[in-house]
Amino acid sequence: MNTREPIIQEHEQAEPEATRREAGGSESSRANRGWWDRNADDYQVEHGTFLGDDRFVWCPEGLDEIEAELLGPMEELKGKDVLEIGAGAAQCSRWLAAQGARPVALDLSHRQLQHALRIGADGVRLVEADATALPFADGSFDLACSAYGALPFVAEPVRVLREVHRVLRPGGRFVFSVTHPVRWAFPDEPGPEGLSVSASYFDRTPYVEQDEAGDAVYVEHHRTVGDRVRDVVAGGFRLVDLVEPEWPAWNTQEWGGWSPLRGNLIPGTAIFVCERSGTGAPPAGG
């Protein structure tokens, strides 16, 4: 799971400037690959305990696949070919392998995948690639999943969805979690300052962190709930469910802008449960 909060490493000369501006596909991909490569070590140190080595957690709220079964009943995972997109250190894929599935953990970041090797990759195939151009044959997988991977960071999410559609077998399920779109209207702060609307929910201008030369070093793209639903349909999927996890009483952690204070009042995560429609390619356009 790749949820992010600002981490400034000691060797960096200056904190990046946060702004809202347009950022295309290649700029977004280049910036985010570099960000995750630079910050993977700190990310795994800070969040590794919560994520576990072989746990499938969908979001900072702590919704666990062992309870949610969004990919389907656990007993039916055995023997399934599963693609995890934005796998990070492959914690989710490792859990899938333990259930008897055949997972492939894909990530843009080389350093994140090195952490997957460090923890152990038995039963998991690791692939470094961009989610907008999946290096797999048509109909290679029964299931696909992404816990905060790829979708929040790409300029053209329909490209990802169509690629997932292509590599899934007919009737295959794709489940992905993203920051709940309503959060974009609020400051990304865990305390009371994060409870007051400060921006338009309808402003789709990407959030960009850029260096002194104006080059993006991190990019995140906003889509409204309606945008996400239309993306799913344009990608050739049928939306089966939209899950908005409530903040559980046991979870006392803060994770970036996620916290018990905010989680008890506004949703922080949206999980889209989709099924591959038909046997052919998705319709053109979108």
Contacts in CASP RR format, 6 or more apart in sequence:
PFRMAT RR
TARGET T0000
AUTHOR 0000-0000-0000
METHOD contacts of the structure
MODEL  1
MNTREPIIQEHEQAEPEATRREAGGSESSRANRGWWDRNADDYQVEHGTF
LGDDRFVWCPEGLDEIEAELLGPMEELKGKDVLEIGAGAAQCSRWLAAQG
ARPVALDLSHRQLQHALRIGADGVRLVEADATALPFADGSFDLACSAYGA
LPFVAEPVRVLREVHRVLRPGGRFVFSVTHPVRWAFPDEPGPEGLSVSAS
YFDRTPYVEQDEAGDAVYVEHHRTVGDRVRDVVAGGFRLVDLVEPEWPAW
NTQEWGGWSPLRGNLIPGTAIFVCERSGTGAPPAGG
1 51 0 8 1.000
1 57 0 8 1.000
1 58 0 8 1.000
1 59 0 8 1.000
1 88 0 8 1.000
1 91 0 8 1.000
1 92 0 8 1.000
1 147 0 8 1.000
1 148 0 8 1.000
1 149 0 8 1.000
1 177 0 8 1.000
2 36 0 8 1.000
2 43 0 8 1.000
2 86 0 8 1.000
2 88 0 8 1.000
2 112 0 8 1.000
2 147 0 8 1.000
2 148 0 8 1.000
2 149 0 8 1.000
3 59 0 8 1.000
3 60 0 8 1.000
3 148 0 8 1.000
3 179 0 8 1.000
3 255 0 8 1.000
3 256 0 8 1.000
3 258 0 8 1.000
4 35 0 8 1.000
4 39 0 8 1.000
4 43 0 8 1.000
4 218 0 8 1.000
4 220 0 8 1.000
5 188 0 8 1.000
5 255 0 8 1.000
5 256 0 8 1.000
5 257 0 8 1.000
6 15 0 8 1.000
6 209 0 8 1.000
7 39 0 8 1.000
7 42 0 8 1.000
7 43 0 8 1.000
8 15 0 8 1.000
9 38 0 8 1.000
9 39 0 8 1.000
9 42 0 8 1.000
13 212 0 8 1.000
14 211 0 8 1.000
14 212 0 8 1.000
16 209 0 8 1.000
16 210 0 8 1.000
16 211 0 8 1.000
16 217 0 8 1.000
16 218 0 8 1.000
17 209 0 8 1.000
17 210 0 8 1.000
17 211 0 8 1.000
17 212 0 8 1.000
17 214 0 8 1.000
18 207 0 8 1.000
18 208 0 8 1.000
18 209 0 8 1.000
19 207 0 8 1.000
19 208 0 8 1.000
19 209 0 8 1.000
19 210 0 8 1.000
20 203 0 8 1.000
20 205 0 8 1.000
20 206 0 8 1.000
20 207 0 8 1.000
20 208 0 8 1.000
21 205 0 8 1.000
21 206 0 8 1.000
21 208 0 8 1.000
22 205 0 8 1.000
22 206 0 8 1.000
23 31 0 8 1.000
23 155 0 8 1.000
23 206 0 8 1.000
23 208 0 8 1.000
23 216 0 8 1.000
23 219 0 8 1.000
23 221 0 8 1.000
24 155 0 8 1.000
25 132 0 8 1.000
25 154 0 8 1.000
25 155 0 8 1.000
25 156 0 8 1.000
27 216 0 8 1.000
27 219 0 8 1.000
28 153 0 8 1.000
28 154 0 8 1.000
28 155 0 8 1.000
28 206 0 8 1.000
28 216 0 8 1.000
28 219 0 8 1.000
28 221 0 8 1.000
29 108 0 8 1.000
29 130 0 8 1.000
29 132 0 8 1.000
29 154 0 8 1.000
30 216 0 8 1.000
31 208 0 8 1.000
31 215 0 8 1.000
31 216 0 8 1.000
31 217 0 8 1.000
31 218 0 8 1.000
31 219 0 8 1.000
32 108 0 8 1.000
32 153 0 8 1.000
32 218 0 8 1.000
32 219 0 8 1.000
33 108 0 8 1.000
33 109 0 8 1.000
34 109 0 8 1.000
34 217 0 8 1.000
35 217 0 8 1.000
35 218 0 8 1.000
36 43 0 8 1.000
36 88 0 8 1.000
36 107 0 8 1.000
36 108 0 8 1.000
36 109 0 8 1.000
36 111 0 8 1.000
36 112 0 8 1.000
37 109 0 8 1.000
37 110 0 8 1.000
37 111 0 8 1.000
37 112 0 8 1.000
38 111 0 8 1.000
40 88 0 8 1.000
40 89 0 8 1.000
40 109 0 8 1.000
40 111 0 8 1.000
40 112 0 8 1.000
40 114 0 8 1.000
40 115 0 8 1.000
41 111 0 8 1.000
41 115 0 8 1.000
43 112 0 8 1.000
44 89 0 8 1.000
44 115 0 8 1.000
47 255 0 8 1.000
48 89 0 8 1.000
48 91 0 8 1.000
50 57 0 8 1.000
50 62 0 8 1.000
50 253 0 8 1.000
50 255 0 8 1.000
51 57 0 8 1.000
51 89 0 8 1.000
51 91 0 8 1.000
52 91 0 8 1.000
53 91 0 8 1.000
53 94 0 8 1.000
53 119 0 8 1.000
54 91 0 8 1.000
54 94 0 8 1.000
54 95 0 8 1.000
54 97 0 8 1.000
54 98 0 8 1.000
55 64 0 8 1.000
55 91 0 8 1.000
55 92 0 8 1.000
55 95 0 8 1.000
56 64 0 8 1.000
56 65 0 8 1.000
56 66 0 8 1.000
56 91 0 8 1.000
56 92 0 8 1.000
56 95 0 8 1.000
56 96 0 8 1.000
56 147 0 8 1.000
57 63 0 8 1.000
57 64 0 8 1.000
57 65 0 8 1.000
57 91 0 8 1.000
57 92 0 8 1.000
57 147 0 8 1.000
58 64 0 8 1.000
58 65 0 8 1.000
58 68 0 8 1.000
58 70 0 8 1.000
58 147 0 8 1.000
58 177 0 8 1.000
58 245 0 8 1.000
58 269 0 8 1.000
58 271 0 8 1.000
59 147 0 8 1.000
59 148 0 8 1.000
59 177 0 8 1.000
59 245 0 8 1.000
59 268 0 8 1.000
59 269 0 8 1.000
59 271 0 8 1.000
60 253 0 8 1.000
60 255 0 8 1.000
60 256 0 8 1.000
60 258 0 8 1.000
60 268 0 8 1.000
60 269 0 8 1.000
61 245 0 8 1.000
61 246 0 8 1.000
61 247 0 8 1.000
61 248 0 8 1.000
61 251 0 8 1.000
61 258 0 8 1.000
61 263 0 8 1.000
61 268 0 8 1.000
61 269 0 8 1.000
62 245 0 8 1.000
62 248 0 8 1.000
62 251 0 8 1.000
63 243 0 8 1.000
63 245 0 8 1.000
63 269 0 8 1.000
63 271 0 8 1.000
65 71 0 8 1.000
65 92 0 8 1.000
65 95 0 8 1.000
66 74 0 8 1.000
66 95 0 8 1.000
68 243 0 8 1.000
70 175 0 8 1.000
70 241 0 8 1.000
70 243 0 8 1.000
70 271 0 8 1.000
70 273 0 8 1.000
71 77 0 8 1.000
71 82 0 8 1.000
71 143 0 8 1.000
71 145 0 8 1.000
71 173 0 8 1.000
71 175 0 8 1.000
72 173 0 8 1.000
74 99 0 8 1.000
77 96 0 8 1.000
77 99 0 8 1.000
77 100 0 8 1.000
77 101 0 8 1.000
77 143 0 8 1.000
78 99 0 8 1.000
78 100 0 8 1.000
78 101 0 8 1.000
79 100 0 8 1.000
79 101 0 8 1.000
79 102 0 8 1.000
80 101 0 8 1.000
80 102 0 8 1.000
80 142 0 8 1.000
80 143 0 8 1.000
81 101 0 8 1.000
81 102 0 8 1.000
81 104 0 8 1.000
81 140 0 8 1.000
81 141 0 8 1.000
81 142 0 8 1.000
81 143 0 8 1.000
82 93 0 8 1.000
82 96 0 8 1.000
82 101 0 8 1.000
82 102 0 8 1.000
82 103 0 8 1.000
82 104 0 8 1.000
82 141 0 8 1.000
82 142 0 8 1.000
82 143 0 8 1.000
82 144 0 8 1.000
82 145 0 8 1.000
83 103 0 8 1.000
83 104 0 8 1.000
83 106 0 8 1.000
83 134 0 8 1.000
83 136 0 8 1.000
83 140 0 8 1.000
83 141 0 8 1.000
83 143 0 8 1.000
83 144 0 8 1.000
83 145 0 8 1.000
83 164 0 8 1.000
83 167 0 8 1.000
84 90 0 8 1.000
84 92 0 8 1.000
84 93 0 8 1.000
84 96 0 8 1.000
84 103 0 8 1.000
84 104 0 8 1.000
84 105 0 8 1.000
84 106 0 8 1.000
84 144 0 8 1.000
84 145 0 8 1.000
84 146 0 8 1.000
84 147 0 8 1.000
85 106 0 8 1.000
85 131 0 8 1.000
85 144 0 8 1.000
85 145 0 8 1.000
85 146 0 8 1.000
85 149 0 8 1.000
85 150 0 8 1.000
85 160 0 8 1.000
85 164 0 8 1.000
85 176 0 8 1.000
86 105 0 8 1.000
86 106 0 8 1.000
86 107 0 8 1.000
86 108 0 8 1.000
86 112 0 8 1.000
86 131 0 8 1.000
86 146 0 8 1.000
86 147 0 8 1.000
86 148 0 8 1.000
86 149 0 8 1.000
86 150 0 8 1.000
87 93 0 8 1.000
87 105 0 8 1.000
87 106 0 8 1.000
87 107 0 8 1.000
87 112 0 8 1.000
87 113 0 8 1.000
87 116 0 8 1.000
87 126 0 8 1.000
87 149 0 8 1.000
88 105 0 8 1.000
88 107 0 8 1.000
88 109 0 8 1.000
88 112 0 8 1.000
88 113 0 8 1.000
88 115 0 8 1.000
88 116 0 8 1.000
89 112 0 8 1.000
89 113 0 8 1.000
89 115 0 8 1.000
89 116 0 8 1.000
89 118 0 8 1.000
89 119 0 8 1.000
90 103 0 8 1.000
90 105 0 8 1.000
90 113 0 8 1.000
90 116 0 8 1.000
90 119 0 8 1.000
90 121 0 8 1.000
90 124 0 8 1.000
90 126 0 8 1.000
91 119 0 8 1.000
92 103 0 8 1.000
92 105 0 8 1.000
92 145 0 8 1.000
92 147 0 8 1.000
93 103 0 8 1.000
93 104 0 8 1.000
93 105 0 8 1.000
93 116 0 8 1.000
93 124 0 8 1.000
94 103 0 8 1.000
94 119 0 8 1.000
94 120 0 8 1.000
94 121 0 8 1.000
94 124 0 8 1.000
96 103 0 8 1.000
97 103 0 8 1.000
97 122 0 8 1.000
97 123 0 8 1.000
97 124 0 8 1.000
101 143 0 8 1.000
102 123 0 8 1.000
102 125 0 8 1.000
103 123 0 8 1.000
103 124 0 8 1.000
103 125 0 8 1.000
104 124 0 8 1.000
104 125 0 8 1.000
104 126 0 8 1.000
104 127 0 8 1.000
104 136 0 8 1.000
104 141 0 8 1.000
105 113 0 8 1.000
105 116 0 8 1.000
105 121 0 8 1.000
105 124 0 8 1.000
105 125 0 8 1.000
105 126 0 8 1.000
105 127 0 8 1.000
106 126 0 8 1.000
106 127 0 8 1.000
106 128 0 8 1.000
106 129 0 8 1.000
106 131 0 8 1.000
106 134 0 8 1.000
107 113 0 8 1.000
107 116 0 8 1.000
107 126 0 8 1.000
107 127 0 8 1.000
107 128 0 8 1.000
108 128 0 8 1.000
108 129 0 8 1.000
108 130 0 8 1.000
108 131 0 8 1.000
108 150 0 8 1.000
109 128 0 8 1.000
110 128 0 8 1.000
113 126 0 8 1.000
113 128 0 8 1.000
116 124 0 8 1.000
116 126 0 8 1.000
117 126 0 8 1.000
127 135 0 8 1.000
129 135 0 8 1.000
131 146 0 8 1.000
131 149 0 8 1.000
131 150 0 8 1.000
131 151 0 8 1.000
131 154 0 8 1.000
131 160 0 8 1.000
131 163 0 8 1.000
132 154 0 8 1.000
132 156 0 8 1.000
132 159 0 8 1.000
132 160 0 8 1.000
132 163 0 8 1.000
133 163 0 8 1.000
134 163 0 8 1.000
134 164 0 8 1.000
134 166 0 8 1.000
134 167 0 8 1.000
136 167 0 8 1.000
137 167 0 8 1.000
138 166 0 8 1.000
138 167 0 8 1.000
139 166 0 8 1.000
139 167 0 8 1.000
139 168 0 8 1.000
139 169 0 8 1.000
140 167 0 8 1.000
140 169 0 8 1.000
141 167 0 8 1.000
141 168 0 8 1.000
141 169 0 8 1.000
141 172 0 8 1.000
142 168 0 8 1.000
142 169 0 8 1.000
142 172 0 8 1.000
143 168 0 8 1.000
143 172 0 8 1.000
143 173 0 8 1.000
143 174 0 8 1.000
143 175 0 8 1.000
144 164 0 8 1.000
144 167 0 8 1.000
144 168 0 8 1.000
144 172 0 8 1.000
144 173 0 8 1.000
144 174 0 8 1.000
144 175 0 8 1.000
145 174 0 8 1.000
145 175 0 8 1.000
145 176 0 8 1.000
146 174 0 8 1.000
146 175 0 8 1.000
146 176 0 8 1.000
146 177 0 8 1.000
147 176 0 8 1.000
147 177 0 8 1.000
148 177 0 8 1.000
148 178 0 8 1.000
148 179 0 8 1.000
149 176 0 8 1.000
150 160 0 8 1.000
151 157 0 8 1.000
151 160 0 8 1.000
151 176 0 8 1.000
151 178 0 8 1.000
152 178 0 8 1.000
152 179 0 8 1.000
152 220 0 8 1.000
152 221 0 8 1.000
153 219 0 8 1.000
153 220 0 8 1.000
153 221 0 8 1.000
154 160 0 8 1.000
154 221 0 8 1.000
155 206 0 8 1.000
155 219 0 8 1.000
155 221 0 8 1.000
157 221 0 8 1.000
157 223 0 8 1.000
157 228 0 8 1.000
157 231 0 8 1.000
158 231 0 8 1.000
158 234 0 8 1.000
158 235 0 8 1.000
158 286 0 8 1.000
161 174 0 8 1.000
161 231 0 8 1.000
161 232 0 8 1.000
161 234 0 8 1.000
161 235 0 8 1.000
161 236 0 8 1.000
161 237 0 8 1.000
161 282 0 8 1.000
162 234 0 8 1.000
162 235 0 8 1.000
162 236 0 8 1.000
162 281 0 8 1.000
162 282 0 8 1.000
164 174 0 8 1.000
165 174 0 8 1.000
165 235 0 8 1.000
165 236 0 8 1.000
165 237 0 8 1.000
165 276 0 8 1.000
165 281 0 8 1.000
165 282 0 8 1.000
166 281 0 8 1.000
168 174 0 8 1.000
168 276 0 8 1.000
169 276 0 8 1.000
170 276 0 8 1.000
170 278 0 8 1.000
170 279 0 8 1.000
171 275 0 8 1.000
171 276 0 8 1.000
171 278 0 8 1.000
172 275 0 8 1.000
172 276 0 8 1.000
173 240 0 8 1.000
173 273 0 8 1.000
173 274 0 8 1.000
173 275 0 8 1.000
173 276 0 8 1.000
174 237 0 8 1.000
174 274 0 8 1.000
174 275 0 8 1.000
174 276 0 8 1.000
175 271 0 8 1.000
175 272 0 8 1.000
175 273 0 8 1.000
175 274 0 8 1.000
176 271 0 8 1.000
176 272 0 8 1.000
176 274 0 8 1.000
177 269 0 8 1.000
177 270 0 8 1.000
177 271 0 8 1.000
177 272 0 8 1.000
178 223 0 8 1.000
178 228 0 8 1.000
178 269 0 8 1.000
178 270 0 8 1.000
178 272 0 8 1.000
179 220 0 8 1.000
179 268 0 8 1.000
179 269 0 8 1.000
179 270 0 8 1.000
180 244 0 8 1.000
180 266 0 8 1.000
180 267 0 8 1.000
180 268 0 8 1.000
180 269 0 8 1.000
180 270 0 8 1.000
181 201 0 8 1.000
181 222 0 8 1.000
181 223 0 8 1.000
181 224 0 8 1.000
181 225 0 8 1.000
181 227 0 8 1.000
181 228 0 8 1.000
181 270 0 8 1.000
182 201 0 8 1.000
182 225 0 8 1.000
182 266 0 8 1.000
182 267 0 8 1.000
182 268 0 8 1.000
183 266 0 8 1.000
183 267 0 8 1.000
183 268 0 8 1.000
184 199 0 8 1.000
184 201 0 8 1.000
184 203 0 8 1.000
184 222 0 8 1.000
185 197 0 8 1.000
185 198 0 8 1.000
185 199 0 8 1.000
185 200 0 8 1.000
185 201 0 8 1.000
186 194 0 8 1.000
186 195 0 8 1.000
186 196 0 8 1.000
186 197 0 8 1.000
186 198 0 8 1.000
186 199 0 8 1.000
186 262 0 8 1.000
186 266 0 8 1.000
187 193 0 8 1.000
187 194 0 8 1.000
187 196 0 8 1.000
187 198 0 8 1.000
188 194 0 8 1.000
188 256 0 8 1.000
188 257 0 8 1.000
189 257 0 8 1.000
190 254 0 8 1.000
190 256 0 8 1.000
190 257 0 8 1.000
190 258 0 8 1.000
190 259 0 8 1.000
190 261 0 8 1.000
190 262 0 8 1.000
191 259 0 8 1.000
191 261 0 8 1.000
191 262 0 8 1.000
192 261 0 8 1.000
194 257 0 8 1.000
194 262 0 8 1.000
195 261 0 8 1.000
195 262 0 8 1.000
195 265 0 8 1.000
195 266 0 8 1.000
201 224 0 8 1.000
202 224 0 8 1.000
203 222 0 8 1.000
204 221 0 8 1.000
204 222 0 8 1.000
204 223 0 8 1.000
204 224 0 8 1.000
204 227 0 8 1.000
205 222 0 8 1.000
206 219 0 8 1.000
206 220 0 8 1.000
206 221 0 8 1.000
206 222 0 8 1.000
207 219 0 8 1.000
207 220 0 8 1.000
207 221 0 8 1.000
207 222 0 8 1.000
208 216 0 8 1.000
208 218 0 8 1.000
208 219 0 8 1.000
209 216 0 8 1.000
209 217 0 8 1.000
209 218 0 8 1.000
209 219 0 8 1.000
210 216 0 8 1.000
210 217 0 8 1.000
211 217 0 8 1.000
223 231 0 8 1.000
225 242 0 8 1.000
225 270 0 8 1.000
228 270 0 8 1.000
228 272 0 8 1.000
229 239 0 8 1.000
229 242 0 8 1.000
230 286 0 8 1.000
232 238 0 8 1.000
232 239 0 8 1.000
232 272 0 8 1.000
232 274 0 8 1.000
233 239 0 8 1.000
234 282 0 8 1.000
234 283 0 8 1.000
234 285 0 8 1.000
234 286 0 8 1.000
235 282 0 8 1.000
235 286 0 8 1.000
236 276 0 8 1.000
236 277 0 8 1.000
236 282 0 8 1.000
236 283 0 8 1.000
237 274 0 8 1.000
237 275 0 8 1.000
237 276 0 8 1.000
237 277 0 8 1.000
237 282 0 8 1.000
238 274 0 8 1.000
238 275 0 8 1.000
238 276 0 8 1.000
238 277 0 8 1.000
239 272 0 8 1.000
239 273 0 8 1.000
239 274 0 8 1.000
240 273 0 8 1.000
240 274 0 8 1.000
240 275 0 8 1.000
241 271 0 8 1.000
241 272 0 8 1.000
241 273 0 8 1.000
242 270 0 8 1.000
242 271 0 8 1.000
242 272 0 8 1.000
242 273 0 8 1.000
243 270 0 8 1.000
243 271 0 8 1.000
243 273 0 8 1.000
244 267 0 8 1.000
244 268 0 8 1.000
244 269 0 8 1.000
244 270 0 8 1.000
244 271 0 8 1.000
245 267 0 8 1.000
245 268 0 8 1.000
245 269 0 8 1.000
245 271 0 8 1.000
246 263 0 8 1.000
247 260 0 8 1.000
247 263 0 8 1.000
247 264 0 8 1.000
251 260 0 8 1.000
252 260 0 8 1.000
253 259 0 8 1.000
254 260 0 8 1.000
258 268 0 8 1.000
262 268 0 8 1.000
END
